[in-house]
């Protein structure tokens, strides 16, 4: 449901990945659109059709969408949150119960409430979310929203059409349907790509900061990693996260991460000191880095500079600053995400002597960011998501996993 309010720019769209183009032809990807706005339904259907995808139907509410699913068998559903009769949050678990491999992308305007709901839907099996402009005119004129929409349909439609589903990224599935929706794909269908591991770093002491970079699929992955590291270990050092998200979403994401592990968390603020046991999330729409000097401890810096790797916030900005300030006293991980953001920052960390881990392809929603790091030979380990938390805990404590 669209309401007039000030425009907030959507999250940047990373450059499309060349490997993803090697999937099925666009016309083979079947898309169902569920939104209560006739304007949105019409525009989105036209855009997707012009991009060559097969729009098999549109629905004004979740009830109609469910009825259409049974006969249309879509690969991707674009699901609005606010709809009459049956809204997106109610329709989602029923859709996944009926079609566990269905790729559902939530759509909502940028409000705190919708950000909270969208993140909860990701935990229940939705693969991603799209932030809609806040007015009909905004939807009509937003090239960024259109580009992001088409990229998500291409990406997740190819996943469904290949019969490949990402392995589970988090535990909080509350129903058998939700658990089935994020079940791992058969091993034979998983992709693989060559890479070379870097020799394990030998830092002089225990790390002083934990760095995490992620994008598509990241909210669930980050939560699982933090949970498996555990609050006792996380209290030893500050945790800095760059998750590609629009404004408003990052504040809610920080709250979700903090509540999941029982630690204080929030968006990073300019000149904020780094405290052990606190989680700092880069605010949407701004780069988050670090600055130190004149005898003072490192503090957070924020800037509104141009996008880096098509992203703002960018992982590279934070990682390069951390490499310059902390050197080998860092530990870092790149999780699931589109594009290559983080590769240059990881190179700076490796050159400074810090260890870098990357998520493997089989458990990544998109093996863009971690794959780029792995194929550049910068990761000392490329691990399935369930093994990353214990590996980081071992690096932070100096004890075996």
Secondary structure as GFF3:
##gff-version 3
##sequence-region A 1 401
A	DSSP	three_ten_helix	19	22	.	.	.	ID=ss1
A	DSSP	three_ten_helix	26	28	.	.	.	ID=ss2
A	DSSP	beta_strand	30	34	.	.	.	ID=ss3
A	DSSP	alpha_helix	38	50	.	.	.	ID=ss4
A	DSSP	beta_strand	54	59	.	.	.	ID=ss5
A	DSSP	alpha_helix	62	72	.	.	.	ID=ss6
A	DSSP	beta_strand	76	80	.	.	.	ID=ss7
A	DSSP	alpha_helix	88	98	.	.	.	ID=ss8
A	DSSP	beta_strand	103	109	.	.	.	ID=ss9
A	DSSP	alpha_helix	112	123	.	.	.	ID=ss10
A	DSSP	beta_strand	128	132	.	.	.	ID=ss11
A	DSSP	alpha_helix	136	141	.	.	.	ID=ss12
A	DSSP	alpha_helix	143	161	.	.	.	ID=ss13
A	DSSP	alpha_helix	176	181	.	.	.	ID=ss14
A	DSSP	three_ten_helix	187	189	.	.	.	ID=ss15
A	DSSP	beta_strand	209	214	.	.	.	ID=ss16
A	DSSP	alpha_helix	218	229	.	.	.	ID=ss17
A	DSSP	alpha_helix	231	234	.	.	.	ID=ss18
A	DSSP	beta_strand	238	243	.	.	.	ID=ss19
A	DSSP	alpha_helix	249	261	.	.	.	ID=ss20
A	DSSP	beta_strand	265	267	.	.	.	ID=ss21
A	DSSP	beta_strand	279	281	.	.	.	ID=ss22
A	DSSP	beta_strand	287	293	.	.	.	ID=ss23
A	DSSP	beta_strand	296	303	.	.	.	ID=ss24
A	DSSP	alpha_helix	315	326	.	.	.	ID=ss25
A	DSSP	beta_strand	330	334	.	.	.	ID=ss26
A	DSSP	alpha_helix	343	351	.	.	.	ID=ss27
A	DSSP	beta_strand	355	359	.	.	.	ID=ss28
A	DSSP	alpha_helix	369	375	.	.	.	ID=ss29
A	DSSP	beta_strand	381	383	.	.	.	ID=ss30
A	DSSP	alpha_helix	385	397	.	.	.	ID=ss31
###
